[in-house]
Amino acid sequence: MKEPYLEVTFRRGWPIAAYLFLPRKTGDKSYRTSKAELGMIIDFEQSGRAIGIEITAPTKVTTADLNSVLREIGAPPVTGEDLTPLQLAA
């Protein structure tokens, strides 16, 4: 996968979690995690490259919040359009 994409999990019509998949190679698996601000958890593969961000409070995380975490791990920022599924669900 070369482009990041967002997956949202709903329960009874409300978003309960989301996951931002970052570019990864075939076979990459989460090796360790690190807590980030505002209920976000970063997944890293074995060599230390970030492969995704779990968003445990999807209705509270803003584009700016997520971009702050992405900046910390050296990943490209997302736009508000990238987070449209969360915004529509809130």
Number of C-alpha atoms within 10 A of each C-alpha: 10 9 8 17 15 17 15 18 13 12 8 6 9 14 19 15 17 21 19 20 19 21 16 17 11 6 7 14 14 16 14 13 16 11 12 17 11 16 13 21 18 21 22 19 18 12 9 12 18 24 21 24 24 22 23 17 14 24 17 13 18 15 15 13 14 21 16 16 19 19 11 9 12 11 17 11 16 16 12 13 10 15 20 12 15 23 16 9 13 12
